[in-house]
Amino acid sequence: MGFATVDALTITLGLGTCTKLDELTVKFPGGEHRTFKNVAVDSFYRIVEGKGLQQVAGVYGHASAAPVVSPAASPFAKLAASAPGKAPLVLIDVFASWCEACVRTAPRLDALTSALRDQLDVESVSIEPKDDDAALAKFKVAHPWSHPLVRYEEGVASAISAVFAGAPPLPSTVVVDRKTGAVVMSTHGVPTRSELERAIFLHGK
């Protein structure tokens, strides 16, 4: 694991046919215990010590927040429009040329997106200021890449940071609607196939 890199931070709980979680108890690193009752399923939550449980945007079920629609001139709309292919959704693979975890997880991402290529196009976008065209060309020689590499642009990096409420861990992904530039899903680490399929089911029309 390289500096400032991380795999998926989410914890997925399989609850079968349950319609709610009766009780969820969390023990925080500082020693605090918090219990949350009647927690809705099919949702993403952020649990912060001292602040409690907060529902955040996700791809699961009716409780998910509505997509954030970006203006047509936004960085996401421009990235989606420039992505190769004609799939309704575009996955933005957030990376940097120094990110060893990005290189390690690339085959997994390739396998996932290849299986869903009719519904999902992919491009890798750098958030490293030193990743100009020359740096990315050198990176691609060392690490053959199956989808386009997009050089660092400050506006794009700022938009990505806004999605993650700060500098994103690497690798991360952002899925956007090709036509509207709406952000329909974001993940820390490589998304699972079920996450991508649900995003496609909800937004890939």
ChimeraX commands (.cxc) that place a marker at each C-alpha (Angstrom):
marker #1 position 0.00,0.00,0.00 radius 0.5
marker #1 position 1.54,3.29,-1.09 radius 0.5
marker #1 position 1.34,6.70,0.56 radius 0.5
marker #1 position -2.17,8.21,0.54 radius 0.5
marker #1 position -3.60,5.08,-1.10 radius 0.5
marker #1 position -6.42,2.92,0.14 radius 0.5
marker #1 position -8.73,0.11,-0.90 radius 0.5
marker #1 position -12.48,0.34,-0.37 radius 0.5
marker #1 position -13.36,1.91,2.99 radius 0.5
marker #1 position -16.98,0.80,2.98 radius 0.5
marker #1 position -18.24,-2.10,5.09 radius 0.5
marker #1 position -21.03,-4.03,3.40 radius 0.5
marker #1 position -23.59,-5.82,5.57 radius 0.5
marker #1 position -25.65,-8.58,3.95 radius 0.5
marker #1 position -29.10,-8.56,5.56 radius 0.5
marker #1 position -31.05,-10.85,3.27 radius 0.5
marker #1 position -34.73,-9.91,3.13 radius 0.5
marker #1 position -34.65,-7.60,6.16 radius 0.5
marker #1 position -36.35,-4.27,5.59 radius 0.5
marker #1 position -34.49,-2.49,8.40 radius 0.5
marker #1 position -31.61,-3.00,10.81 radius 0.5
marker #1 position -33.14,-3.18,14.30 radius 0.5
marker #1 position -29.96,-2.19,16.09 radius 0.5
marker #1 position -26.42,-1.26,15.09 radius 0.5
marker #1 position -23.72,-0.78,17.74 radius 0.5
marker #1 position -20.42,0.89,16.86 radius 0.5
marker #1 position -17.29,1.05,18.99 radius 0.5
marker #1 position -15.12,4.01,17.99 radius 0.5
marker #1 position -11.29,4.12,18.33 radius 0.5
marker #1 position -11.65,6.67,21.14 radius 0.5
marker #1 position -13.68,4.22,23.21 radius 0.5
marker #1 position -17.15,5.67,22.61 radius 0.5
marker #1 position -19.98,3.20,22.01 radius 0.5
marker #1 position -23.01,4.31,19.99 radius 0.5
marker #1 position -26.15,2.33,19.23 radius 0.5
marker #1 position -28.42,3.23,16.35 radius 0.5
marker #1 position -31.91,1.76,16.04 radius 0.5
marker #1 position -34.25,1.12,13.11 radius 0.5
marker #1 position -31.63,1.84,10.44 radius 0.5
marker #1 position -32.95,1.74,6.88 radius 0.5
marker #1 position -31.41,-0.85,4.56 radius 0.5
marker #1 position -30.26,-0.46,0.93 radius 0.5
marker #1 position -28.38,2.72,1.83 radius 0.5
marker #1 position -24.91,4.12,2.40 radius 0.5
marker #1 position -24.06,5.73,5.75 radius 0.5
marker #1 position -21.12,7.65,7.14 radius 0.5
marker #1 position -20.54,7.10,10.86 radius 0.5
marker #1 position -18.40,9.77,12.53 radius 0.5
marker #1 position -17.26,9.68,16.15 radius 0.5
marker #1 position -19.04,12.38,18.10 radius 0.5
marker #1 position -21.45,13.13,15.24 radius 0.5
marker #1 position -23.43,9.95,14.74 radius 0.5
marker #1 position -24.97,8.33,11.67 radius 0.5
marker #1 position -25.37,10.26,8.43 radius 0.5
marker #1 position -26.99,8.89,5.28 radius 0.5
marker #1 position -24.98,9.74,2.17 radius 0.5
marker #1 position -25.50,9.39,-1.57 radius 0.5
marker #1 position -25.35,5.84,-2.85 radius 0.5
marker #1 position -26.69,3.54,-5.51 radius 0.5
marker #1 position -28.89,1.23,-3.46 radius 0.5
marker #1 position -32.65,1.30,-3.28 radius 0.5
marker #1 position -35.25,3.96,-2.81 radius 0.5
marker #1 position -33.42,5.64,0.08 radius 0.5
marker #1 position -30.51,6.75,-2.09 radius 0.5
marker #1 position -30.03,10.47,-2.56 radius 0.5
marker #1 position -30.82,11.92,-5.97 radius 0.5
marker #1 position -27.86,12.34,-8.34 radius 0.5
marker #1 position -26.02,15.63,-8.28 radius 0.5
marker #1 position -26.63,17.20,-11.69 radius 0.5
marker #1 position -23.67,19.11,-13.02 radius 0.5
marker #1 position -24.00,22.07,-15.41 radius 0.5
marker #1 position -23.23,21.28,-19.02 radius 0.5
marker #1 position -19.95,23.20,-18.77 radius 0.5
marker #1 position -18.78,21.38,-15.63 radius 0.5
marker #1 position -15.59,19.27,-15.62 radius 0.5
marker #1 position -17.61,16.06,-15.26 radius 0.5
marker #1 position -19.85,16.88,-18.20 radius 0.5
marker #1 position -16.80,17.63,-20.34 radius 0.5
marker #1 position -15.04,14.43,-19.27 radius 0.5
marker #1 position -18.13,12.35,-20.01 radius 0.5
marker #1 position -18.57,13.97,-23.42 radius 0.5
marker #1 position -14.93,13.33,-24.36 radius 0.5
marker #1 position -14.84,9.71,-23.18 radius 0.5
marker #1 position -14.58,7.14,-25.98 radius 0.5
marker #1 position -17.60,4.98,-26.72 radius 0.5
marker #1 position -21.31,5.62,-26.53 radius 0.5
marker #1 position -22.30,3.96,-23.25 radius 0.5
marker #1 position -24.82,5.94,-21.16 radius 0.5
marker #1 position -22.52,6.03,-18.12 radius 0.5
marker #1 position -18.84,6.91,-17.83 radius 0.5
marker #1 position -16.64,5.63,-15.01 radius 0.5
marker #1 position -13.87,8.05,-14.07 radius 0.5
marker #1 position -10.98,6.08,-12.60 radius 0.5
marker #1 position -9.22,8.53,-10.27 radius 0.5
marker #1 position -5.49,7.82,-10.14 radius 0.5
marker #1 position -1.95,9.23,-10.09 radius 0.5
marker #1 position 1.15,7.96,-11.84 radius 0.5
marker #1 position 2.88,7.26,-8.52 radius 0.5
marker #1 position -0.05,5.25,-7.13 radius 0.5
marker #1 position 1.02,1.60,-6.76 radius 0.5
marker #1 position -2.44,0.58,-5.57 radius 0.5
marker #1 position -3.92,1.98,-8.79 radius 0.5
marker #1 position -1.63,-0.26,-10.82 radius 0.5
marker #1 position -2.44,-3.31,-8.68 radius 0.5
marker #1 position -6.19,-2.84,-8.93 radius 0.5
marker #1 position -6.23,-1.98,-12.65 radius 0.5
marker #1 position -6.73,-5.61,-13.81 radius 0.5
marker #1 position -9.74,-5.96,-11.52 radius 0.5
marker #1 position -11.25,-2.73,-12.83 radius 0.5
marker #1 position -10.56,-3.84,-16.41 radius 0.5
marker #1 position -12.35,-7.15,-15.83 radius 0.5
marker #1 position -15.37,-5.42,-14.28 radius 0.5
marker #1 position -15.76,-2.76,-16.93 radius 0.5
marker #1 position -15.12,-5.18,-19.78 radius 0.5
marker #1 position -18.07,-7.27,-18.64 radius 0.5
marker #1 position -20.23,-4.11,-18.62 radius 0.5
marker #1 position -18.75,-2.36,-21.66 radius 0.5
marker #1 position -22.07,-1.85,-23.42 radius 0.5
marker #1 position -23.35,0.21,-20.49 radius 0.5
marker #1 position -20.17,1.76,-19.08 radius 0.5
marker #1 position -17.18,3.52,-20.66 radius 0.5
marker #1 position -13.99,4.21,-18.71 radius 0.5
marker #1 position -11.24,6.80,-18.59 radius 0.5
marker #1 position -8.49,7.30,-16.01 radius 0.5
marker #1 position -8.08,10.85,-14.72 radius 0.5
marker #1 position -4.99,11.98,-12.81 radius 0.5
marker #1 position -5.16,14.22,-9.75 radius 0.5
marker #1 position -1.38,14.59,-9.58 radius 0.5
marker #1 position -0.25,18.09,-10.73 radius 0.5
marker #1 position 2.98,16.64,-12.18 radius 0.5
marker #1 position 1.08,14.25,-14.46 radius 0.5
marker #1 position 1.34,16.12,-17.74 radius 0.5
marker #1 position 1.23,14.45,-21.17 radius 0.5
marker #1 position 4.91,13.44,-21.01 radius 0.5
marker #1 position 4.54,11.90,-17.55 radius 0.5
marker #1 position 1.49,9.90,-18.61 radius 0.5
marker #1 position 3.22,8.69,-21.77 radius 0.5
marker #1 position 6.10,7.41,-19.64 radius 0.5
marker #1 position 3.64,5.81,-17.22 radius 0.5
marker #1 position 1.84,3.99,-20.03 radius 0.5
marker #1 position 5.12,2.50,-21.31 radius 0.5
marker #1 position 5.79,1.05,-17.85 radius 0.5
marker #1 position 2.17,0.04,-17.22 radius 0.5
marker #1 position 0.10,-0.86,-20.30 radius 0.5
marker #1 position -3.33,0.68,-19.74 radius 0.5
marker #1 position -6.52,-0.46,-21.44 radius 0.5
marker #1 position -8.41,2.85,-21.31 radius 0.5
marker #1 position -7.52,6.51,-21.95 radius 0.5
marker #1 position -5.33,8.46,-19.53 radius 0.5
marker #1 position -6.35,12.06,-18.91 radius 0.5
marker #1 position -3.68,14.52,-17.72 radius 0.5
marker #1 position -4.06,16.59,-14.57 radius 0.5
marker #1 position -6.33,19.61,-14.79 radius 0.5
marker #1 position -6.96,21.79,-11.75 radius 0.5
marker #1 position -10.69,22.20,-12.41 radius 0.5
marker #1 position -11.21,18.46,-12.76 radius 0.5
marker #1 position -9.18,17.70,-9.63 radius 0.5
marker #1 position -11.21,20.26,-7.67 radius 0.5
marker #1 position -14.49,18.74,-8.85 radius 0.5
marker #1 position -13.31,15.26,-7.82 radius 0.5
marker #1 position -12.22,16.54,-4.40 radius 0.5
marker #1 position -15.66,18.12,-3.95 radius 0.5
marker #1 position -17.33,14.74,-4.51 radius 0.5
marker #1 position -15.21,13.15,-1.78 radius 0.5
marker #1 position -15.29,16.18,0.55 radius 0.5
marker #1 position -11.52,16.40,0.36 radius 0.5
marker #1 position -8.60,14.79,-1.44 radius 0.5
marker #1 position -9.82,11.37,-2.61 radius 0.5
marker #1 position -7.97,8.24,-1.54 radius 0.5
marker #1 position -6.42,6.37,-4.44 radius 0.5
marker #1 position -7.74,4.57,-6.28 radius 0.5
marker #1 position -11.28,5.97,-6.30 radius 0.5
marker #1 position -14.02,6.12,-8.91 radius 0.5
marker #1 position -16.77,8.51,-9.95 radius 0.5
marker #1 position -19.58,7.36,-12.27 radius 0.5
marker #1 position -21.32,10.08,-14.25 radius 0.5
marker #1 position -24.18,10.26,-16.71 radius 0.5
marker #1 position -22.81,10.90,-20.19 radius 0.5
marker #1 position -25.64,13.21,-21.25 radius 0.5
marker #1 position -26.10,15.34,-18.14 radius 0.5
marker #1 position -22.79,15.15,-16.28 radius 0.5
marker #1 position -24.69,13.99,-13.17 radius 0.5
marker #1 position -22.60,12.14,-10.59 radius 0.5
marker #1 position -24.57,8.94,-9.94 radius 0.5
marker #1 position -22.06,7.04,-7.82 radius 0.5
marker #1 position -18.65,7.40,-6.19 radius 0.5
marker #1 position -16.51,4.81,-4.44 radius 0.5
marker #1 position -13.33,4.61,-2.43 radius 0.5
marker #1 position -11.40,1.85,-4.14 radius 0.5
marker #1 position -12.65,-0.27,-7.04 radius 0.5
marker #1 position -16.43,-0.70,-7.02 radius 0.5
marker #1 position -17.97,-4.15,-6.90 radius 0.5
marker #1 position -19.82,-5.55,-9.88 radius 0.5
marker #1 position -23.10,-5.41,-7.96 radius 0.5
marker #1 position -22.56,-1.69,-7.25 radius 0.5
marker #1 position -21.94,-0.98,-10.92 radius 0.5
marker #1 position -24.88,-3.09,-12.05 radius 0.5
marker #1 position -27.19,-1.27,-9.66 radius 0.5
marker #1 position -25.93,2.11,-10.92 radius 0.5
marker #1 position -26.56,0.94,-14.48 radius 0.5
marker #1 position -30.02,-0.31,-13.54 radius 0.5
marker #1 position -30.97,3.00,-11.90 radius 0.5
marker #1 position -29.24,5.49,-14.18 radius 0.5
marker #1 position -28.03,3.79,-17.36 radius 0.5
marker #1 position -31.08,4.41,-19.54 radius 0.5
marker link #1:1,2 radius 0.2
marker link #1:2,3 radius 0.2
marker link #1:3,4 radius 0.2
marker link #1:4,5 radius 0.2
marker link #1:5,6 radius 0.2
marker link #1:6,7 radius 0.2
marker link #1:7,8 radius 0.2
marker link #1:8,9 radius 0.2
marker link #1:9,10 radius 0.2
marker link #1:10,11 radius 0.2
marker link #1:11,12 radius 0.2
marker link #1:12,13 radius 0.2
marker link #1:13,14 radius 0.2
marker link #1:14,15 radius 0.2
marker link #1:15,16 radius 0.2
marker link #1:16,17 radius 0.2
marker link #1:17,18 radius 0.2
marker link #1:18,19 radius 0.2
marker link #1:19,20 radius 0.2
marker link #1:20,21 radius 0.2
marker link #1:21,22 radius 0.2
marker link #1:22,23 radius 0.2
marker link #1:23,24 radius 0.2
marker link #1:24,25 radius 0.2
marker link #1:25,26 radius 0.2
marker link #1:26,27 radius 0.2
marker link #1:27,28 radius 0.2
marker link #1:28,29 radius 0.2
marker link #1:29,30 radius 0.2
marker link #1:30,31 radius 0.2
marker link #1:31,32 radius 0.2
marker link #1:32,33 radius 0.2
marker link #1:33,34 radius 0.2
marker link #1:34,35 radius 0.2
marker link #1:35,36 radius 0.2
marker link #1:36,37 radius 0.2
marker link #1:37,38 radius 0.2
marker link #1:38,39 radius 0.2
marker link #1:39,40 radius 0.2
marker link #1:40,41 radius 0.2
marker link #1:41,42 radius 0.2
marker link #1:42,43 radius 0.2
marker link #1:43,44 radius 0.2
marker link #1:44,45 radius 0.2
marker link #1:45,46 radius 0.2
marker link #1:46,47 radius 0.2
marker link #1:47,48 radius 0.2
marker link #1:48,49 radius 0.2
marker link #1:49,50 radius 0.2
marker link #1:50,51 radius 0.2
marker link #1:51,52 radius 0.2
marker link #1:52,53 radius 0.2
marker link #1:53,54 radius 0.2
marker link #1:54,55 radius 0.2
marker link #1:55,56 radius 0.2
marker link #1:56,57 radius 0.2
marker link #1:57,58 radius 0.2
marker link #1:58,59 radius 0.2
marker link #1:59,60 radius 0.2
marker link #1:60,61 radius 0.2
marker link #1:61,62 radius 0.2
marker link #1:62,63 radius 0.2
marker link #1:63,64 radius 0.2
marker link #1:64,65 radius 0.2
marker link #1:65,66 radius 0.2
marker link #1:66,67 radius 0.2
marker link #1:67,68 radius 0.2
marker link #1:68,69 radius 0.2
marker link #1:69,70 radius 0.2
marker link #1:70,71 radius 0.2
marker link #1:71,72 radius 0.2
marker link #1:72,73 radius 0.2
marker link #1:73,74 radius 0.2
marker link #1:74,75 radius 0.2
marker link #1:75,76 radius 0.2
marker link #1:76,77 radius 0.2
marker link #1:77,78 radius 0.2
marker link #1:78,79 radius 0.2
marker link #1:79,80 radius 0.2
marker link #1:80,81 radius 0.2
marker link #1:81,82 radius 0.2
marker link #1:82,83 radius 0.2
marker link #1:83,84 radius 0.2
marker link #1:84,85 radius 0.2
marker link #1:85,86 radius 0.2
marker link #1:86,87 radius 0.2
marker link #1:87,88 radius 0.2
marker link #1:88,89 radius 0.2
marker link #1:89,90 radius 0.2
marker link #1:90,91 radius 0.2
marker link #1:91,92 radius 0.2
marker link #1:92,93 radius 0.2
marker link #1:93,94 radius 0.2
marker link #1:94,95 radius 0.2
marker link #1:95,96 radius 0.2
marker link #1:96,97 radius 0.2
marker link #1:97,98 radius 0.2
marker link #1:98,99 radius 0.2
marker link #1:99,100 radius 0.2
marker link #1:100,101 radius 0.2
marker link #1:101,102 radius 0.2
marker link #1:102,103 radius 0.2
marker link #1:103,104 radius 0.2
marker link #1:104,105 radius 0.2
marker link #1:105,106 radius 0.2
marker link #1:106,107 radius 0.2
marker link #1:107,108 radius 0.2
marker link #1:108,109 radius 0.2
marker link #1:109,110 radius 0.2
marker link #1:110,111 radius 0.2
marker link #1:111,112 radius 0.2
marker link #1:112,113 radius 0.2
marker link #1:113,114 radius 0.2
marker link #1:114,115 radius 0.2
marker link #1:115,116 radius 0.2
marker link #1:116,117 radius 0.2
marker link #1:117,118 radius 0.2
marker link #1:118,119 radius 0.2
marker link #1:119,120 radius 0.2
marker link #1:120,121 radius 0.2
marker link #1:121,122 radius 0.2
marker link #1:122,123 radius 0.2
marker link #1:123,124 radius 0.2
marker link #1:124,125 radius 0.2
marker link #1:125,126 radius 0.2
marker link #1:126,127 radius 0.2
marker link #1:127,128 radius 0.2
marker link #1:128,129 radius 0.2
marker link #1:129,130 radius 0.2
marker link #1:130,131 radius 0.2
marker link #1:131,132 radius 0.2
marker link #1:132,133 radius 0.2
marker link #1:133,134 radius 0.2
marker link #1:134,135 radius 0.2
marker link #1:135,136 radius 0.2
marker link #1:136,137 radius 0.2
marker link #1:137,138 radius 0.2
marker link #1:138,139 radius 0.2
marker link #1:139,140 radius 0.2
marker link #1:140,141 radius 0.2
marker link #1:141,142 radius 0.2
marker link #1:142,143 radius 0.2
marker link #1:143,144 radius 0.2
marker link #1:144,145 radius 0.2
marker link #1:145,146 radius 0.2
marker link #1:146,147 radius 0.2
marker link #1:147,148 radius 0.2
marker link #1:148,149 radius 0.2
marker link #1:149,150 radius 0.2
marker link #1:150,151 radius 0.2
marker link #1:151,152 radius 0.2
marker link #1:152,153 radius 0.2
marker link #1:153,154 radius 0.2
marker link #1:154,155 radius 0.2
marker link #1:155,156 radius 0.2
marker link #1:156,157 radius 0.2
marker link #1:157,158 radius 0.2
marker link #1:158,159 radius 0.2
marker link #1:159,160 radius 0.2
marker link #1:160,161 radius 0.2
marker link #1:161,162 radius 0.2
marker link #1:162,163 radius 0.2
marker link #1:163,164 radius 0.2
marker link #1:164,165 radius 0.2
marker link #1:165,166 radius 0.2
marker link #1:166,167 radius 0.2
marker link #1:167,168 radius 0.2
marker link #1:168,169 radius 0.2
marker link #1:169,170 radius 0.2
marker link #1:170,171 radius 0.2
marker link #1:171,172 radius 0.2
marker link #1:172,173 radius 0.2
marker link #1:173,174 radius 0.2
marker link #1:174,175 radius 0.2
marker link #1:175,176 radius 0.2
marker link #1:176,177 radius 0.2
marker link #1:177,178 radius 0.2
marker link #1:178,179 radius 0.2
marker link #1:179,180 radius 0.2
marker link #1:180,181 radius 0.2
marker link #1:181,182 radius 0.2
marker link #1:182,183 radius 0.2
marker link #1:183,184 radius 0.2
marker link #1:184,185 radius 0.2
marker link #1:185,186 radius 0.2
marker link #1:186,187 radius 0.2
marker link #1:187,188 radius 0.2
marker link #1:188,189 radius 0.2
marker link #1:189,190 radius 0.2
marker link #1:190,191 radius 0.2
marker link #1:191,192 radius 0.2
marker link #1:192,193 radius 0.2
marker link #1:193,194 radius 0.2
marker link #1:194,195 radius 0.2
marker link #1:195,196 radius 0.2
marker link #1:196,197 radius 0.2
marker link #1:197,198 radius 0.2
marker link #1:198,199 radius 0.2
marker link #1:199,200 radius 0.2
marker link #1:200,201 radius 0.2
marker link #1:201,202 radius 0.2
marker link #1:202,203 radius 0.2
marker link #1:203,204 radius 0.2
marker link #1:204,205 radius 0.2
view
